[in-house]
Amino acid sequence: MNSFLSNKWLKVPVFLLCALPALALVWGISHNGYIQSIDRGPSALVELGADPVAYITHSTGDWTIRFLIITLAITPFRKLLSLPALIRYRRMFGLFAFFYVCIHFMTYIWLYQSFDFHAIWADVAKRKFITVGFIGFVLMIPLAITSTKGWIRRLGGKNWTWLHRLIYFSAIAGVIHYAWLVKSDETKPLEYAAMVGILLLYRIVVWIIGIRKPPAVRAARPASVTSESA
């Protein structure tokens, strides 16, 4: 499996799969208001409805949280399943999370607020679900900017690792944003909260086990930015 995941050409279909939700939205907007539903299967068509802007906003918000969860899942999966090659895809998943949150945010400031930044700031200050969502978005900006190997060298491995732990807070903010947004069915935000909670609990358990090891054992562990961050 590691040799399969290490294939340099595998990134191409993975990239296309990650882009599929955005491509489905574009297709739907340009084809009579229907989109391919990724959630309901490849042949399912869903009408954008009377408020297509709301559909686009909610869809991109969903995919932002999903890609944050996938990014957070890479480290435990590669360790528990002995698949170190999974690390090759974490940057792509993280950048797709940022890509979808940018569409989500742009939909709000363009189609909802028409770039009225006074109204936007008033909304951020007044409505708590927008406040926490905005915080989550801002926290993702430095993660996207510093996602390259060049930035790892500039910041140093340890500083880069600490910076990229902001993804934990972005994921938590995303879940809270969603939970405060919905007014009736809270199934999805609760599912996302459970997944984020499990992934963060895993890290807490690993950290506790690590600090309980003798100092000599901890010192002998090889430092690795790509394996220990996020």
C-alpha positions in Angstrom: 0.0 0.0 0.0 2.8 2.4 0.8 4.4 1.8 -2.7 0.9 2.6 -4.2 0.5 5.8 -2.2 4.1 6.8 -3.1 3.3 6.7 -6.8 3.9 10.3 -8.0 1.0 10.0 -10.5 -1.5 9.1 -7.8 -1.7 12.8 -6.8 -3.4 13.6 -10.1 -6.6 11.6 -9.4 -6.6 12.6 -5.8 -6.4 16.3 -6.8 -9.3 15.8 -9.2 -11.4 14.1 -6.5 -10.7 17.0 -4.2 -11.8 19.4 -6.8 -14.9 17.5 -7.7 -17.3 19.3 -5.3 -16.3 22.7 -6.8 -16.6 21.4 -10.3 -20.0 20.1 -9.5 -21.1 23.5 -8.3 -19.8 25.2 -11.4 -21.6 22.6 -13.6 -24.8 23.1 -11.7 -24.7 26.9 -11.9 -24.2 26.7 -15.7 -26.8 23.9 -16.2 -30.2 25.0 -15.2 -29.6 25.1 -11.5 -28.9 21.4 -10.9 -25.7 20.0 -9.5 -24.3 16.5 -9.1 -24.7 15.6 -5.4 -21.4 14.2 -4.2 -23.1 13.2 -0.9 -26.0 11.2 -2.5 -24.0 9.4 -5.2 -22.5 10.1 -8.7 -25.9 10.0 -10.5 -27.9 12.1 -8.1 -29.0 15.5 -9.2 -30.0 18.1 -6.6 -31.8 21.3 -7.5 -30.1 24.5 -6.2 -33.5 25.7 -5.2 -34.9 29.2 -4.6 -31.7 30.3 -2.9 -28.8 28.9 -4.8 -26.4 31.3 -3.0 -27.3 29.7 0.3 -26.8 26.3 -1.2 -23.3 27.3 -2.5 -22.5 28.8 0.9 -23.5 25.8 2.9 -21.9 23.3 0.5 -18.5 25.0 0.5 -18.7 25.3 4.3 -19.4 21.6 4.5 -16.4 20.8 2.3 -14.2 23.1 4.3 -14.9 21.2 7.5 -14.6 17.8 5.7 -11.2 18.7 4.3 -10.0 20.0 7.7 -11.1 16.6 9.2 -9.3 14.7 6.4 -6.2 16.7 7.0 -6.3 16.1 10.7 -6.9 12.3 10.1 -3.7 11.9 8.1 -1.3 11.7 11.1 -3.3 9.1 13.2 -4.1 7.0 10.1 -0.5 6.9 8.9 0.7 5.9 12.4 -2.0 3.4 13.3 -2.1 1.8 9.8 1.7 2.0 9.3 1.2 4.1 6.1 3.9 6.8 6.2 3.3 7.6 2.6 0.0 9.2 3.5 1.9 12.3 4.6 2.4 13.2 0.9 -1.3 14.1 0.6 -1.7 16.2 3.8 -0.6 19.5 2.3 -3.0 19.0 -0.7 -6.0 18.3 1.6 -5.1 21.3 3.8 -4.9 23.6 0.8 -8.2 22.3 -0.5 -9.8 23.1 2.9 -8.4 26.7 2.4 -9.7 26.7 -1.2 -13.2 25.9 -0.1 -13.2 28.3 2.8 -12.1 31.0 0.4 -15.1 30.3 -1.8 -17.3 30.1 1.2 -16.1 33.5 2.5 -16.1 35.1 -1.0 -19.8 34.0 -1.5 -20.6 35.8 1.8 -18.8 39.1 1.1 -19.7 39.2 -2.6 -23.1 37.7 -3.1 -24.6 38.5 0.3 -22.8 41.7 1.2 -21.8 43.1 -2.2 -18.4 44.0 -0.8 -20.0 46.4 1.8 -17.2 46.1 4.3 -18.9 48.3 6.8 -21.8 45.9 6.9 -19.4 42.9 6.9 -17.6 44.2 10.0 -20.9 45.0 11.7 -22.1 41.5 11.0 -18.8 40.0 12.3 -19.2 42.0 15.5 -22.9 41.3 16.0 -23.5 37.7 15.0 -21.5 35.2 17.0 -21.6 32.4 14.4 -20.1 34.8 11.8 -17.5 36.0 14.4 -16.3 32.5 15.1 -16.4 31.5 11.4 -14.3 34.6 10.5 -11.8 33.7 13.2 -11.5 30.2 11.8 -10.9 31.6 8.3 -8.2 34.1 9.5 -6.4 31.3 11.3 -6.2 29.3 8.1 -4.5 32.1 6.2 -1.0 31.6 7.7 -1.3 27.9 7.3 -1.9 28.2 3.6 0.9 30.8 3.1 3.5 28.7 5.0 2.6 25.3 3.6 5.7 25.1 1.4 9.0 23.5 2.1 10.6 26.9 1.7 8.6 28.2 4.6 9.6 25.2 6.7 13.2 26.1 6.2 12.6 29.8 6.9 10.6 29.2 10.1 12.6 26.2 11.3 10.9 22.9 11.9 9.8 23.5 15.5 8.3 26.9 14.9 6.6 25.6 11.7 5.1 22.8 13.7 3.7 25.0 16.4 2.3 27.4 13.8 0.5 24.6 12.0 -1.2 23.5 15.1 -3.6 26.4 14.4 -5.4 23.9 12.3 -6.9 22.5 15.6 -8.5 25.9 16.4 -9.7 26.3 12.8 -11.4 23.0 12.9 -13.0 23.8 16.3 -14.1 27.2 15.0 -15.6 25.6 11.9 -17.7 23.2 13.9 -18.9 25.9 16.3 -19.7 28.2 13.4 -21.8 25.4 11.8 -23.5 24.5 15.1 -24.5 28.1 15.9 -25.7 28.6 12.3 -28.2 25.7 12.1 -31.6 26.3 13.6 -33.2 22.8 13.5 -31.4 19.7 12.4 -28.0 19.6 14.3 -27.0 16.1 13.0 -24.2 17.3 10.7 -22.5 19.7 13.1 -22.7 17.0 15.9 -21.1 14.5 13.5 -18.4 16.9 12.6 -17.8 17.8 16.3 -17.5 14.1 17.1 -14.9 13.5 14.4 -12.9 16.6 15.3 -13.1 15.6 19.0 -11.8 12.1 18.3 -8.9 13.4 16.3 -7.9 15.9 18.9 -8.3 13.4 21.7 -5.9 11.1 19.8 -3.3 13.8 19.9 -3.9 14.5 23.5 -3.4 10.9 24.4 -0.2 10.6 22.3 1.1 13.8 24.0 0.4 12.4 27.5 2.1 9.2 26.6 5.0 11.1 25.2 5.6 13.2 28.3 5.4 10.2 30.6 8.3 8.5 28.8 11.7 8.9 30.4 13.7 11.9 29.2 16.3 9.7 27.6 13.6 8.0 25.4 12.1 11.4 24.4 15.5 12.8 23.5 16.2 9.7 21.3 13.1 10.3 19.2 14.1 11.7 15.8 12.6 15.1 15.1 10.4 15.2 12.0 8.4 18.2 10.9 6.5 16.2 8.3 5.5 13.5 10.7 4.7 15.4 13.9 3.0 18.6 12.8 -0.8 19.0 12.5 
